[in-house]
Amino acid sequence: PRVLGEHGGFAGMFRLDSNERIFNRNDKDPVLVACTDGVGTKVKLASELKLYDTAGIDCVAMNGDDMIVQGAEPLIFLDYLGLHTQDPTTTARIISGVAKGCEISNCALIGGECAEMPDIYREGDFDMAGFAGGVVELDRAIDPSRVEVGDVIIGLHASGVHSNGFTLARAAVKDLDVTAVYPELDKKHSLGEVLLVPTRIYVEPIMKLLSQYKVKKVVSGMAHITGGGIAGNLCRSLCDEVDATVHLDRWDVPSVFTFLQHHGNIETEEMFRVFNMGIGYILIVRPSFADSITTHLQQLGESPIVLGGITTGTGKVHLVDGK
């Protein structure tokens, strides 16, 4: 309802506030938040298998999940699609995924670009990137300075490989038939379908959780676990005076990762450096609210896991075996 102008214009327009009470935000000190990201080489597998319906969801997820780390609500999204030659049916399937991702994220798809570049892309290839804009009240913005010693680290499950590490993942299965079903991995879906499961969009549960605590700042930090794994992303949410300890025995690593590690002969350290290993999003919360936040997340359909805690340190993340 807050999108203005006609479809097909040179730029999209979105009203930051509205006179309609149901849409009124009335932020006292609103800050615009923007980010951009793509799907990486996951699109290569999608094009090879001609499974185009989920890449757009990945594109929205990679942006929306980054944005909410700062407590910002995604409002608008734009997509860029580059391909060899435009096939209307294929393009529609790709963009339908973008639209689905925006529905899940409760943000508006207000425009985009589709570029035919046969000199750049080989026949059948495509690439896509997304651009998201949102808003957060300045006083509610989340930054590393809020993280304190004693805070509790809570993890949310990933849906699969998400959209990072696909160069390594594709190398690991290069000698396998990605159209085949491997019972030790999944008894119903092919290897390719398992790898193409779209990135989880955490926008709705995180936004609903934050709305439960309008005064108290009980969430001190968050991290979207993308390229670099848990250690490479959680450290981005820490100040220089604290460390984070994550216990690796708190969750079961999904079979897709053990499958890739086995067939690619990949060291465990490299697996954790490249992949999310089953944890797609992390919250750092005040210890006195850890139980209530866990309960709220469960009511929102999540299965939160207490992964560890925050100690005095220098901004590092420690992945430890055992308790």
Salt bridges, closest charged atoms under 4 A:
ASP27 OD2 - ARG25 NE 2.77
ASP53 OD2 - ARG93 NH2 2.84
ASP58 OD1 - LYS42 NZ 3.09
ASP65 OD2 - HIS224 NE2 3.71
ASP66 OD1 - HIS224 ND1 2.74
GLU73 OE1 - ARG25 NH1 2.34
ASP125 OD1 - LYS44 NZ 3.49
ASP125 OD2 - ARG122 NE 3.42
ASP139 OD1 - LYS217 NZ 3.07
GLU148 OE2 - ARG286 NH2 3.60
ASP151 OD2 - ARG286 NH1 2.78
ASP186 OD1 - HIS189 ND1 3.26
GLU204 OE2 - LYS208 NZ 2.85
ASP243 OD2 - HIS318 NE2 2.85
ASP249 OD1 - ARG250 NE 3.92
GLU270 OE1 - ARG273 NE 3.00
GLU302 OE2 - ARG200 NH2 2.49
